[in-house]
Amino acid sequence: MSKMKTHSGASKRFKQTASGWKRKSANKSHILTKMTTKRKRQLRGTSMVSAADKPLIDRMMRKV
């Protein structure tokens, strides 16, 4: 039987920490000229994945 593969899209987007999964803010990739500087500044940095989404990410990353 072959090895279980991780979801390649999820592996690029999430990183595991001691307390859960870390993720980047959405809407910060392109077409940023029309967005205000304040909005772009608030989208900087990372945040933690919500508790409701943890089981889904665990499954995609094969951490079950």
C-alpha positions in Angstrom: 0.0 0.0 0.0 1.3 3.4 -0.9 2.0 6.3 1.6 -0.7 8.8 2.4 0.0 12.1 0.7 -0.6 15.5 2.2 -2.8 18.0 0.4 -0.2 20.1 -1.5 -2.3 23.2 -1.4 -2.7 23.0 2.3 0.9 22.3 2.9 1.8 25.6 1.2 -0.8 27.6 3.2 -0.6 26.3 6.8 2.3 25.8 9.2 2.0 23.9 12.5 2.9 25.5 15.8 2.8 24.2 19.3 -0.7 25.5 19.8 -2.3 24.8 16.4 -2.1 25.9 12.8 -0.8 29.3 11.6 -2.3 31.0 8.5 -1.9 34.1 6.5 -4.6 36.7 6.0 -6.7 36.5 2.8 -7.1 39.3 0.2 -3.4 40.3 0.2 -2.1 38.9 -3.0 -2.9 41.1 -6.0 -5.0 44.2 -7.1 -3.8 46.1 -4.1 -3.8 49.5 -5.7 -7.4 50.2 -5.0 -7.1 49.0 -1.3 -6.4 51.6 1.3 -3.0 51.6 3.1 -4.8 51.1 6.4 -6.5 47.9 5.1 -3.3 46.5 3.7 -1.5 47.2 7.0 -4.2 45.4 9.0 -3.9 42.3 6.7 -0.2 42.0 7.5 1.1 39.1 9.6 -0.4 35.8 10.5 -3.2 34.5 12.7 -4.2 31.1 14.1 -6.8 28.8 12.5 -10.1 28.7 14.3 -11.0 25.6 16.3 -13.8 24.6 13.9 -11.4 24.3 11.0 -8.6 22.4 12.9 -10.0 18.9 12.1 -10.2 19.7 8.4 -6.6 20.9 8.3 -5.4 18.0 10.4 -7.0 15.7 7.8 -5.5 17.5 4.8 -2.0 17.5 6.4 -2.5 13.8 7.5 -1.9 14.6 11.2 -4.7 12.2 12.3 
